[in-house]
Amino acid sequence: MDKLQTPDAEHLDPWLRIVQITSWLLFTAREEIGQIQCPVWQKYLPKNKAAQDQPQPLMTIAQTQRAIHLLFRTFDPSPFLPLKCKKGKGRQKGLTFPKRTRFKVVKKIKKSIRKLKNQ
């Protein structure tokens, strides 16, 4: 976040609000992320069983930011999926369209030949 600093003083207040809100969200999400950090298939391992018995040290904001994708994966993805749409009715039976008019193909000529024609 240090590369996104604003050089204008008028944009400083909104920027500080955004930084405060994101820091607060990461601070409050650290407990939930600490609970889901270990994948389900690794919970039976001895080191993870011993870690479950001991209290977990709280994560910093930077550690939470790196692991926030684990929390996002637990969300229901259905509101974010594209909506299904119905196909069109298509052309009705017996409907015919008039034939398109064909135009003669006109090719560009080189500049040197064009200059000779104009003289």
N, C-alpha and C positions, 0 to 999 in steps of 0.2 A: 504493500500500500504506500510505501514511501515514494514510489515513482509517479504517483497520481496527484501530487500536491499541486495546488492551484497558485499561479503567480499573481492573480488579481485579488485585491482586498475585498471587493464587493462579493466575490464568490466564496469567501472564507467561511462565513457563517453556515451556509447550506452544506459546505464540505465538512465542517466540524460536526454538524448534526448527523450526517451520514456515517462518519467514522465512529461517533458515539453509539449509534444504533447498532452498527455491525459488531462493534466490540462487545456490547451488551448481549447481543444474540449469541455470539460465540462463547461468552462467559456462561450464559445460562444453559447452553447446549452441551457443555463439557461433561456433565453428569450422565446424560443420556448416551453420549457417544462412548463413554467409559464402560457402559453396560453392554454395548453391542460390538465392542472392538474384536473380540475373539470369534472367529467363524464357528458355526455349529459343529462341523466335522472335526474341529480341533479341541473341543471342550473335554474330551476323554483323556487327553495327554496329561502325564503327571505334572508337568510344569504349570499347565493351565488349571488343574484341580487345586494345586497349592496356592495359585494366585487368587482363586475364587474365595478361599478361606480367609485370606488376609485383606485388610481394607486397601483399596486402590488409591495411590496418590492422585491428587487432582491434576488434571491436564492444564497446560498453559493455553493461552489464546492461540498461539501459533500451532501448537499440536492439535488443537481442536479444528483449526482451519484446514490442516492437512487431512484430517480424518472425517470431515463433515459429510463426505460422500456416503459414508456408511449409514448415516442418519437419513439422508435423502433417499437411499434405496429402500427404506422401509415404508415410504409414502405410497399411497395408492396411485398407480400411474394412469388410471382410466380417465381422469379429467384432462390429462395432457395428451392423450392419444388423438390422432386425426379422426374426424367424424366420417362415418360411412355415408356415401351418397348413392342415390338411385340413378340407374342409367337412364338415358333419354328414351323416348318412345320409339324413335327411329322413323324411317320413311313409311308412310301408309301404303298399303298395297294398291297398285294401279296408278300411283301418282308418277307422272313423268315431268321432267324439267325441259325447257327449250334448250337446244344445243347452243353452246357458246360460239360466239363469232371468232373466227380465226383471222389474225392479222398477219400481214406479210412481215417477215423477219428483216430488220434493217440493221446492217452491220456498220460499225464505225470505220471510217477510212483514215489512212495515215495523214499526218499534218502536211507532209510534202505534196501529196497528191491533191489535197484540199486547196493548198495555195495555188497550184497550177490551174485548178478548175475556176478559182475566183479571178484569175488574171485574164 
